[in-house]
Amino acid sequence: IEIYKTKKGSYEGKIIWLADPLDEDGEIKLDKENPNKKLRNQTINGLMIIKDLEFINENKWSNGSIYDARSGKTYNLNARLEDKNTLFMRGYIGFSLIGRTTTWTRLP
């Protein structure tokens, strides 16, 4: 995932590499669970999954969203940089107490 600052000042993230780019049939993975049927033919590689993430203060971001291509669902997103290589992200619906946290580690 590549995360970058937009011209508006918020942050976005897109998939730029997949360990397994092909599905079980040997075809390029598509966003087949997207709730918008018109978008189901777009590839997973290159897919924008983080949107509108706002810098709050030192090492914290909030008010964004993250899209889960496996389920086709979009969740609210908060993120915290633990150190220069470790990002904690919390996706949730409604209240941040009810959700899931994942940790991403930067590749060297």
Beta strands, then each sheet from edge to edge (+ up, - down):
strand 1: 2-5
strand 2: 11-14
strand 3: 48-57
strand 4: 60-68
strand 5: 73-83
strand 6: 86-92
strand 7: 99-105
sheet 1: 1+ 2- 3+ 4- 5+ 6- 7+
end
